[in-house]
């Protein structure tokens, strides 16, 4: 007897009655022992949220302390979801009273180190973006698939001591949506889908608005006390059943605003006030400056707050909704998708036309076809959807292709995907070439392919009212004339921003915020400039008459968010190119370099928080190295056992917890890793043994100078060289002149320096290069430069 698949209506009813405990999107620590949040095992003891908002951008800092209520050592996974534009910029775990900050590493290397450390019961934390193993369904074992980039993040945390606590810190940034001239900041605290909210022993929230003014309080949100440009909340035993939602208006009505950042010195000046979460390392030295041009398009916008029902004058729209009815699309995602569908249909009028297409492996269009969206037609379409049995398999490109065929000849038709499936960007674009395609994602799937192939994207797992309102406005509004400029391409393209009256040498300009520009929203472009310039007129290529007189400064440090925002925009551009054209080695290497330099997580990288001595084994040179160990104050003795049979009793340095001792590395010992065992004793006679890894390195570093350098007497010349990865200092000297240090230049893929060539007769001149590595080895190289 054949078993009938459950109808969508039955599954929706079941999801309403079996909603489980879902995690708050700001982070929940799930014990491995239970597989679900359990406050009897791990509860949220303290939570602090600190937010700064400026230039359409929010910087969110979350600190949480979890308490272990059992007598057993626990391990768990810290899970949270971010907005589609979110990027994690910092992460740390605490080992007792010691803060262990995260280091950006290539994802596969970070996982390998994490597995090695957890087997030694050391306390690392691994934060990564996307799925656990990044393996596509059906991928062969051992094959290295492309990393995922979903908005879901997870942090593995172990061990959590018995009856103890574990503190976690995370900072992320995201773009703030604007609708009808009003921005909306949302920090989700409550669980979705009717789940049971967590209870925080103490909760402190502080939001600082760096530009703009607060709008009226949002009903149903956490009640924050406002004072000037600050909103705050403090409480104990707080149920996390309400989100932080704040709306604000711009302080200026001007359509264009300009901000710049340039840090040529590489270090913050004395007296520069940094925010509590900022560090000097957040100000990387760069020869170029960064700029942001904000744009608030004019045009008619509706009054009132985002999300309010209001009549709008617009042309009739033809809308085809593809609704995923595969077996994977069930429970919370299915319920959220169906609720969105109801809200979308309520926005359609009798002059609009509607086609509803349920799909799994095959599309099953509503038999009534594309019809006027009258109330009866909408009810008939929903009845067809609810009677559809759930089936295994999902073919998103096939459903788009079938729908595009049904809409052939329909002018201005829109296709809306409501799905938790995946589809390649090239397949989606090929399925409906030239169509206006929108995506509404109901799960934690990878968004890159949909972002590239679609005009707009909405992730229901992290969206607020403003996000949804903006998507519906774009969906039902006219086709944007500038949409082609927001799509990625590896070919050279005209810059969307023009500079006249001066030449700051703009480059690498990318769209950010709402794209394409929509009336009442906030759009922008971020880029780099090579040369300071004053009295420059900036204008938008696609908005004649919109211009602004600005100056590109020599030095400006206030807008410290711009370098990371530019790097994130560049990475998003490269990820989109990878979706369209496939991986290229130079694109992946640039993503890794930008992620490390500007410190944010990408689908190819991860944060690993572990003691630095474990991440970077100390390199030693044969001779007379020193062992230094920082131990607990109760330690009374430390002994080092070397692999070649030597035993050293370390001595405590007066007035500190540092223990040190010297030893000789035997001559002839081959280069490579070496395990060093440390035996630590306390006053009661108890001992603890730890293993540290050292690297014996007696090989001088290799230097590869750039060949064929030519220069002119009396003028500066730019020199370049490459050296081994463990080199800590590299210099060049012209003849008998002073040494000039070379600095790493990511664009040149090498270390560079500018050397002044003194006046003199033409001919060959000698260049002397010297490098030293972490072990103290010195390497030398010579090169010849032709002076004319």
C-alpha positions in Angstrom: 0.0 0.0 0.0 1.4 3.4 -1.0 1.7 6.0 1.8 0.4 9.4 0.8 2.7 12.4 1.4 1.5 15.0 3.9 -0.3 18.0 2.5 1.2 21.4 3.1 -1.9 22.4 5.2 -1.3 19.5 7.6 2.4 20.3 8.0 1.6 23.9 8.7 -0.8 23.0 11.4 1.7 20.6 12.9 4.4 23.2 12.9 2.2 25.6 14.9 1.7 23.0 17.6 5.2 21.5 17.8 7.3 24.6 17.7 10.5 23.8 19.7 12.9 25.9 21.6 14.6 28.0 18.9 17.7 30.0 19.6 17.8 33.8 20.0 19.7 35.3 17.1 22.1 37.1 19.4 23.5 33.8 20.5 22.6 30.7 22.5 24.9 28.1 23.9 23.6 24.6 23.1 25.1 21.9 25.3 26.4 18.9 23.3 25.0 16.6 26.0 21.4 17.6 25.3 21.5 18.8 21.7 19.1 21.7 22.5 19.1 24.8 24.7 18.7 23.6 28.3 18.9 26.2 31.2 19.3 23.4 33.7 22.6 22.6 32.1 23.8 25.9 30.7 22.0 29.2 31.4 22.6 32.8 30.4 24.0 34.5 33.5 24.9 38.0 32.0 24.4 39.7 28.7 25.6 43.1 27.5 24.8 44.6 24.1 26.6 47.8 23.0 25.7 49.4 19.6 27.0 52.4 17.7 25.1 53.6 14.6 26.5 55.9 11.9 26.5 56.4 8.2 23.8 53.7 7.7 26.0 51.2 9.5 25.7 49.5 12.9 28.5 48.1 15.0 27.1 45.6 17.5 29.1 44.2 20.5 27.7 41.3 22.4 29.2 39.9 25.6 27.6 36.9 27.2 28.4 34.8 30.3 27.0 31.3 30.6 26.9 29.2 33.8 27.3 25.5 34.0 24.8 24.1 36.6 26.2 20.5 36.5 29.1 18.8 38.2 30.5 17.6 34.9 32.6 19.4 32.4 30.4 20.5 29.5 31.0 21.4 25.9 28.7 23.3 23.6 28.1 25.3 20.4 27.3 29.0 20.4 24.9 29.6 17.6 23.5 32.8 16.1 22.4 34.3 12.9 23.2 37.7 11.4 21.5 39.9 8.8 22.6 39.2 5.2 24.9 42.2 5.3 26.4 41.2 8.7 30.1 40.5 9.1 31.8 39.3 12.3 34.7 41.6 13.1 36.0 40.3 16.5 35.6 37.3 18.7 37.1 36.1 22.0 36.6 33.5 24.6 37.7 33.8 28.3 39.7 31.1 30.1 39.1 32.1 33.7 40.3 35.7 34.0 42.4 35.6 30.7 40.9 36.9 27.5 41.9 34.9 24.5 41.2 37.0 21.3 40.4 35.3 18.0 42.9 35.2 15.1 41.7 35.1 11.5 42.9 31.9 9.8 42.1 30.1 6.6 39.1 27.9 7.5 40.6 24.5 6.9 43.7 25.3 8.9 41.6 26.7 11.7 39.6 23.5 11.9 42.8 21.4 12.0 44.3 23.4 14.8 41.0 23.3 16.7 40.8 19.5 16.5 44.4 19.2 17.7 43.8 21.5 20.7 40.6 19.9 21.8 42.3 16.5 22.0 44.7 18.1 24.5 41.7 19.6 26.5 42.9 23.1 25.8 40.2 25.8 25.7 40.0 27.1 22.1 37.0 28.7 20.4 36.4 28.3 16.6 34.0 30.7 14.9 33.1 30.0 11.3 30.5 31.0 8.7 28.3 28.5 7.0 27.8 24.8 7.4 29.8 22.6 9.8 31.8 20.9 7.1 31.0 23.0 4.0 30.1 19.9 1.9 27.6 20.1 -0.8 25.0 17.3 -0.9 26.4 14.4 -2.8 29.9 15.7 -2.8 32.5 12.9 -2.8 34.4 12.2 0.4 37.8 13.9 0.3 36.8 16.4 -2.3 37.4 20.0 -1.3 34.1 21.8 -2.0 33.8 25.6 -2.2 33.1 27.1 1.3 29.6 28.2 2.1 28.6 31.7 3.1 25.3 31.5 4.9 24.3 34.0 7.5 24.5 31.2 10.2 27.5 31.3 12.4 28.6 28.8 15.0 31.3 28.8 17.7 32.5 25.5 19.2 33.2 26.0 22.9 35.0 23.4 25.1 35.6 22.7 27.9 33.1 24.6 30.2 34.2 23.8 33.8 31.9 22.0 36.2 29.9 24.5 38.3 31.8 27.2 36.4 31.2 29.9 33.8 32.2 30.7 30.2 32.4 34.2 28.8 32.1 34.8 25.1 32.5 38.1 23.2 31.6 38.9 19.6 31.4 42.0 17.5 29.7 42.3 14.2 28.7 45.1 11.7 25.8 45.3 9.4 24.0 47.8 7.2 20.8 49.5 8.6 17.8 49.5 6.2 16.0 52.8 5.5 12.4 53.0 4.4 10.4 56.3 3.8 13.4 58.3 5.1 13.4 56.3 8.4 16.2 54.0 9.5 15.5 50.9 11.6 18.0 49.2 13.9 17.0 45.7 15.0 18.9 43.5 17.4 16.9 40.2 17.7 16.7 38.9 21.2 13.5 36.8 21.1 13.4 33.3 19.5 11.5 32.9 16.3 8.6 30.6 15.6 7.0 30.9 19.0 9.9 29.3 20.8 10.5 29.6 24.5 12.6 32.7 25.3 15.8 32.5 27.3 16.1 34.3 30.6 19.1 36.5 31.2 20.3 36.9 34.8 21.2 40.4 33.9 20.8 42.4 30.7 22.3 45.7 29.7 21.7 47.4 26.3 23.2 50.7 25.1 22.7 52.2 21.7 24.5 55.3 20.6 23.3 57.2 17.6 26.3 59.0 16.1 24.3 60.9 13.5 20.5 61.4 13.1 17.7 61.7 15.6 15.5 59.1 17.3 12.0 58.5 15.9 9.0 57.5 18.1 9.2 54.3 20.1 8.3 51.1 18.3 5.4 49.2 19.8 6.3 45.7 21.1 10.0 46.4 21.3 12.2 46.4 24.3 11.6 49.7 26.2 14.8 51.7 26.1 15.2 54.9 28.1 16.4 57.7 25.7 18.6 60.7 26.5 19.9 62.8 23.7 21.4 60.4 21.2 21.7 57.4 23.6 19.1 54.7 24.4 19.7 52.2 27.2 18.1 49.4 29.2 19.2 47.5 32.4 17.4 44.8 34.2 17.7 41.5 36.0 15.9 38.2 35.4 14.9 39.5 31.9 13.0 37.2 29.6 14.3 37.7 26.1 10.9 37.9 24.5 11.3 41.3 22.9 13.8 42.6 20.3 15.8 45.8 20.4 14.2 48.0 17.7 15.0 51.7 17.3 14.0 54.0 14.4 15.7 57.2 13.6 15.7 60.0 11.0 18.7 61.7 9.3 20.0 65.0 10.8 20.2 66.5 7.4 17.8 66.6 4.4 20.6 66.9 1.9 20.5 64.1 -0.8 24.2 63.5 -0.7 26.7 63.1 2.1 30.4 62.5 2.0 32.8 60.9 4.5 36.5 60.0 4.2 39.2 58.2 6.2 43.0 58.1 5.6 45.6 56.8 8.0 48.9 57.2 6.3 50.9 57.1 9.6 49.6 53.7 10.5 49.2 54.5 14.2 46.6 56.5 16.1 47.8 60.0 17.2 48.1 60.7 20.9 44.8 61.7 22.4 42.6 59.9 19.9 39.5 58.6 21.8 38.8 55.0 20.8 35.5 53.3 21.6 35.7 50.6 24.3 35.6 47.9 21.6 38.2 49.5 19.3 41.9 48.7 19.3 44.8 50.4 17.5 45.0 47.4 15.2 41.7 48.4 13.8 43.5 51.3 12.1 45.7 49.5 9.5 48.2 51.7 7.7 47.3 52.3 4.0 48.7 54.6 1.4 45.2 55.0 0.0 42.3 56.8 1.6 38.7 55.5 1.8 35.5 57.4 1.1 31.8 56.8 1.4 29.2 58.8 -0.7 25.7 58.4 0.8 22.7 59.0 -1.4 19.1 59.6 -0.4 17.0 59.4 -3.6 14.3 62.0 -4.0 10.8 61.1 -5.1 7.4 60.5 -3.5 7.4 58.4 -0.4 4.5 57.4 1.8 4.1 59.0 5.2 4.3 57.0 8.5 6.5 54.4 9.9 7.9 51.4 7.8 5.6 48.5 7.7 2.3 50.4 8.1 -0.5 49.6 5.7 -1.1 52.7 3.4 -2.5 53.3 0.0 0.2 53.8 -2.7 -0.1 55.0 -6.2 1.7 52.6 -8.5 1.3 50.9 -11.8 -0.3 47.4 -11.8 2.1 44.5 -11.4 2.2 40.9 -12.6 3.7 38.8 -9.9 4.5 35.0 -10.0 5.3 33.5 -6.6 7.2 30.2 -6.6 6.6 28.5 -3.2 8.9 25.6 -2.2 6.9 22.5 -1.2 9.8 20.1 -0.8 10.2 17.9 2.3 13.2 19.9 3.4 11.0 23.0 3.6 9.1 22.3 6.8 8.5 23.4 10.3 9.7 26.9 11.1 10.9 27.8 7.6 7.7 26.6 6.0 5.6 28.6 8.5 7.7 31.8 8.0 7.4 31.5 4.2 3.7 31.0 4.3 3.2 34.0 6.6 5.3 36.1 4.2 3.2 34.9 1.3 0.0 36.0 3.1 1.5 39.5 3.8 2.6 39.8 0.1 -0.8 38.9 -1.3 -2.5 41.4 1.0 -0.5 44.1 -0.8 -1.9 43.2 -4.2 -4.9 45.0 -5.6 -7.5 43.9 -8.2 -5.5 45.6 -11.0 -2.5 43.4 -10.2 -2.1 39.9 -11.6 -1.1 36.8 -9.7 0.3 33.4 -10.5 1.1 30.9 -7.7 3.5 28.1 -8.5 4.2 25.4 -5.9 7.4 23.4 -6.7 9.7 20.6 -5.5 11.5 18.6 -8.2 8.7 19.7 -10.5 6.7 22.9 -10.8 2.8 22.6 -10.4 1.4 26.0 -11.4 -2.1 27.1 -10.2 -4.5 25.9 -13.0 -6.2 29.3 -13.1 -2.9 30.8 -14.5 -2.0 34.5 -14.4 -5.2 36.1 -13.3 -6.3 39.4 -11.7 -5.5 39.3 -8.0 -9.0 39.6 -6.7 -9.8 38.3 -3.2 -11.5 35.2 -4.7 -8.5 34.5 -7.0 -6.1 34.8 -4.1 -8.1 32.3 -2.0 -8.2 29.9 -4.9 -4.4 30.1 -5.4 -3.9 29.5 -1.7 -6.2 26.5 -1.7 -4.2 25.0 -4.6 -1.0 25.5 -2.6 -2.4 24.0 0.6 -3.5 20.9 -1.2 -0.1 20.3 -2.6 1.6 17.2 -0.9 5.2 17.7 0.2 7.7 15.8 -2.0 11.4 15.0 -1.8 13.9 17.0 -3.9 14.1 20.7 -5.0 14.9 22.0 -8.4 15.0 25.8 -8.0 16.3 26.6 -11.5 13.8 24.3 -13.1 10.9 26.0 -11.4 12.2 29.4 -12.4 12.5 28.2 -16.0 9.0 26.8 -16.1 7.5 30.0 -14.6 9.4 32.2 -17.1 7.9 30.1 -19.9 4.4 30.7 -18.5 5.1 34.5 -18.3 6.5 34.8 -21.7 5.2 37.9 -23.4 4.0 39.4 -20.0 5.6 42.9 -19.8 7.2 43.8 -16.5 6.5 40.4 -14.8 8.2 39.7 -11.5 9.2 36.3 -10.2 9.4 35.8 -6.4 11.2 32.7 -4.9 10.1 31.5 -1.4 12.5 28.7 -0.7 15.1 27.1 1.6 16.8 25.4 -1.3 19.9 26.3 -3.2 20.7 27.1 -6.8 23.8 28.3 -8.7 23.8 31.9 -9.8 24.6 31.0 -13.4 21.7 28.4 -13.5 19.2 30.9 -12.0 20.2 33.7 -14.5 20.1 31.2 -17.4 16.7 30.0 -16.3 15.0 33.4 -16.7 17.3 35.8 -18.7 16.3 39.4 -18.3 13.5 38.6 -15.8 13.0 40.6 -12.6 13.8 37.9 -10.0 13.5 38.2 -6.2 14.4 35.7 -3.5 12.9 35.2 0.0 15.0 32.7 2.0 13.4 30.9 4.8 16.4 29.0 6.3 20.1 29.5 6.7 21.1 28.6 3.1 24.0 30.2 1.3 22.8 33.6 0.0 25.6 34.4 -2.5 24.0 32.8 -5.5 20.6 34.4 -4.9 22.2 37.8 -4.2 24.0 37.7 -7.6 21.1 36.4 -9.6 18.2 38.4 -8.0 17.3 42.0 -8.0 16.7 41.9 -4.2 17.0 39.4 -1.4 15.2 38.9 1.9 16.3 36.5 4.6 13.3 35.8 6.9 15.5 34.3 9.7 17.0 37.8 10.4 14.8 40.3 8.6 12.8 43.1 10.3 9.8 45.1 9.2 11.9 47.6 7.4 13.7 44.9 5.4 10.5 43.3 4.3 8.8 46.6 3.5 11.8 47.6 1.3 11.7 44.3 -0.6 8.0 44.6 -1.3 8.4 48.2 -2.4 11.1 47.1 -4.9 9.1 44.1 -6.0 5.9 46.1 -6.8 7.7 49.3 -7.9 9.0 50.1 -11.4 12.1 48.4 -12.7 15.2 50.4 -11.7 17.2 52.0 -14.6 20.5 51.5 -12.8 20.2 47.8 -11.9 22.9 46.8 -14.3 25.5 48.8 -12.4 24.9 46.9 -9.2 25.7 43.5 -10.8 29.3 42.2 -10.6 31.5 41.7 -13.6 35.2 41.0 -13.9 35.4 43.3 -16.9 36.4 47.0 -16.4 33.3 49.2 -15.9 32.6 52.9 -15.7 32.7 54.1 -12.1 29.3 55.1 -10.7 30.9 58.2 -9.1 32.6 60.9 -11.1 35.1 63.4 -9.8 35.7 66.8 -11.5 37.7 69.9 -10.6 40.5 67.7 -9.0 41.9 64.2 -9.4 41.8 62.1 -6.2 42.3 59.1 -8.5 39.3 57.1 -7.4 39.4 53.3 -7.7 37.6 50.1 -6.7 34.2 51.8 -6.0 31.4 49.4 -5.0 27.7 49.8 -4.2 26.6 49.4 -0.6 23.4 49.9 1.4 20.1 49.7 -0.6 20.8 48.9 -4.3 19.5 49.9 -6.7 18.6 53.3 -5.1 14.9 53.5 -4.1 13.0 56.7 -3.0 13.0 57.0 0.7 15.9 54.6 1.2 19.6 55.1 1.9 22.1 54.1 -0.9 25.8 54.5 -1.1 29.1 53.8 -2.8 32.4 53.1 -1.1 35.8 53.2 -2.6 39.5 54.2 -2.4 41.4 57.3 -3.4 45.1 57.6 -4.1 45.7 61.3 -3.8 44.4 64.0 -1.5 42.5 66.7 -3.4 40.5 69.8 -2.5 37.5 71.5 -4.1 36.5 68.3 -5.9 32.9 67.9 -7.3 31.4 64.5 -7.0 28.5 63.5 -9.1 26.5 60.3 -9.7 26.8 58.8 -13.2 23.1 57.7 -13.2 21.6 60.7 -11.4 22.3 63.9 -13.4 22.2 67.1 -11.4 23.2 65.3 -8.1 26.6 66.6 -7.2 28.5 67.6 -4.0 31.6 69.7 -3.5 34.1 67.9 -1.2 37.7 67.6 -0.2 39.7 64.3 -0.1 41.9 64.8 3.1 45.5 64.0 3.6 44.7 62.6 7.0 41.3 61.8 8.6 40.6 59.3 11.4 37.0 59.8 12.5 35.2 57.4 10.1 37.2 54.4 11.2 34.5 52.0 9.9 35.3 52.8 6.3 38.4 50.6 5.7 36.6 47.4 6.9 33.4 48.4 5.0 35.4 48.8 1.8 37.1 45.5 2.3 33.8 43.8 2.9 32.4 45.3 -0.2 35.4 44.1 -2.2 35.0 40.6 -0.8 31.3 40.6 -1.6 32.3 41.6 -5.2 34.8 38.7 -5.4 32.4 36.2 -4.0 29.8 37.3 -6.6 32.4 36.8 -9.3 33.1 33.3 -8.0 29.4 32.5 -8.1 29.2 33.6 -11.7 32.5 32.5 -13.2 33.9 29.9 -10.8 36.9 30.1 -8.4 40.2 31.6 -9.4 43.2 31.3 -7.3 44.0 35.0 -7.2 40.4 35.8 -6.1 40.5 33.4 -3.2 44.0 34.6 -2.1 42.8 38.2 -2.2 39.7 37.2 0.0 42.0 35.6 2.5 44.4 38.6 2.6 41.5 41.1 3.0 39.9 39.0 5.7 43.2 38.9 7.7 44.2 42.5 7.2 40.8 44.1 8.0 39.7 41.4 10.4 36.3 39.9 9.5 35.0 36.5 8.7 34.3 35.3 5.2 33.2 31.9 3.8 36.9 31.1 3.4 38.1 32.1 6.8 37.4 31.5 10.5 38.2 33.1 13.9 40.3 30.8 16.2 40.7 31.9 19.8 43.6 30.0 21.5 46.8 30.9 23.3 49.2 32.5 20.8 52.0 30.1 21.7 49.8 27.3 20.4 48.8 29.1 17.2 52.4 30.2 16.3 55.0 27.7 17.7 58.1 29.6 18.8 61.0 29.3 16.5 64.5 28.7 18.0 67.9 28.8 16.5 70.7 26.4 17.5 72.6 28.2 20.2 71.4 29.6 23.5 67.5 30.1 23.5 65.4 31.0 26.5 62.2 29.2 27.6 59.6 31.5 29.3 56.4 30.2 30.8 53.6 32.2 32.5 52.1 30.0 35.2 49.4 30.2 37.9 50.5 32.1 41.0 50.1 28.9 43.1 52.8 27.2 41.0 55.9 26.4 43.1 58.1 24.8 40.4 58.4 24.3 36.6 60.6 21.7 34.9 61.2 21.5 31.2 62.0 18.1 29.6 63.7 18.4 26.2 63.4 15.7 23.5 67.2 15.2 23.3 67.4 14.2 27.0 68.1 17.4 28.8 66.2 18.5 31.9 66.0 22.1 33.0 64.5 23.5 36.2 63.1 27.0 35.4 63.5 29.9 37.8 60.7 32.3 38.7 61.4 36.0 37.8 61.1 38.2 40.9 57.7 39.9 41.3 56.0 38.0 38.5 54.5 34.7 37.5 57.0 34.1 34.7 59.4 31.2 34.9 62.4 31.0 32.6 65.5 28.9 31.8 68.2 28.6 29.1 69.2 25.6 27.1 71.5 24.8 24.2 70.2 23.3 21.0 72.7 20.7 19.9 74.5 21.6 16.7 73.4 19.4 13.8 69.9 19.0 15.1 67.7 19.0 11.9 65.2 21.8 11.4 61.6 21.1 12.2 59.0 20.9 15.1 60.1 19.8 18.5 57.9 18.8 21.4 58.8 20.3 24.8 57.2 18.8 28.0 56.6 21.1 31.0 55.9 19.7 34.4 54.3 22.2 36.8 54.1 21.6 40.6 52.0 23.3 43.3 52.3 23.7 47.0 50.4 20.5 47.7 52.8 18.4 45.6 50.3 18.0 42.7 51.8 18.1 39.2 50.4 19.0 35.8 52.1 18.2 32.5 51.7 20.3 29.3 53.3 19.9 25.9 54.5 22.9 24.0 55.7 22.9 20.4 58.9 24.7 19.3 60.3 24.9 15.8 64.1 24.5 15.3 65.1 26.8 12.5 68.7 27.3 11.6 68.1 28.1 8.0 68.8 31.7 6.8 65.8 33.3 5.1 65.8 33.6 1.3 65.4 37.0 -0.4 64.2 37.4 -4.0 64.8 41.0 -5.2 62.9 42.4 -8.2 65.0 42.1 -11.3 65.7 44.7 -14.0 65.2 47.8 -11.8 66.0 51.2 -13.5 66.2 54.6 -11.9 67.2 58.2 -12.6 69.9 60.0 -10.6 68.6 62.5 -8.1 65.1 60.9 -8.0 63.4 58.3 -5.8 62.9 54.8 -7.0 60.5 52.1 -5.7 62.1 48.8 -4.9 60.5 45.4 -4.3 61.5 42.1 -3.0 59.9 38.8 -1.7 61.1 36.8 1.3 60.2 33.8 3.3 56.9 33.9 5.2 58.7 33.9 8.7 60.7 37.0 8.0 60.1 39.7 10.6 62.4 42.4 9.2 63.6 43.2 5.6 65.7 46.1 4.5 67.6 47.4 1.5 70.7 49.5 1.2 71.9 51.4 -1.9 75.7 51.2 -2.1 77.0 52.5 1.3 73.8 54.3 2.2 71.6 53.7 5.3 69.3 50.7 5.4 65.7 51.4 4.4 63.0 49.0 5.7 60.7 47.3 3.2 57.0 47.0 4.1 54.4 44.5 2.8 52.3 45.8 0.0 49.3 43.6 -0.8 48.8 45.1 -4.2 52.4 44.4 -5.3 52.2 40.9 -3.6 55.6 41.7 -2.0 57.6 44.1 0.3 58.4 47.5 -1.1 60.3 50.6 -0.2 61.1 54.0 -1.8 64.8 54.8 -1.9 66.3 58.2 -2.8 69.0 57.8 -5.6 71.7 60.5 -5.0 72.9 62.6 -7.9 75.9 61.0 -9.8 77.1 59.6 -13.0 74.9 56.9 -14.8 75.8 53.3 -14.5 75.2 50.1 -12.5 74.6 50.6 -8.7 74.5 47.8 -6.1 71.6 47.0 -3.8 72.2 45.1 -0.6 69.2 43.3 1.0 69.1 41.8 4.5 66.4 39.8 6.2 66.0 38.4 9.7 63.4 35.8 10.8 61.7 35.0 14.0 64.5 32.6 15.1 67.2 35.3 14.6 68.6 33.9 11.4 69.9 36.5 8.9 69.8 36.2 5.1 71.4 38.4 2.5 71.0 39.1 -1.2 72.4 41.5 -3.8 71.0 43.0 -6.9 72.1 45.5 -9.6 70.1 48.7 -10.5 70.8 50.6 -13.7 70.9 54.4 -13.1 70.5 56.7 -16.0 
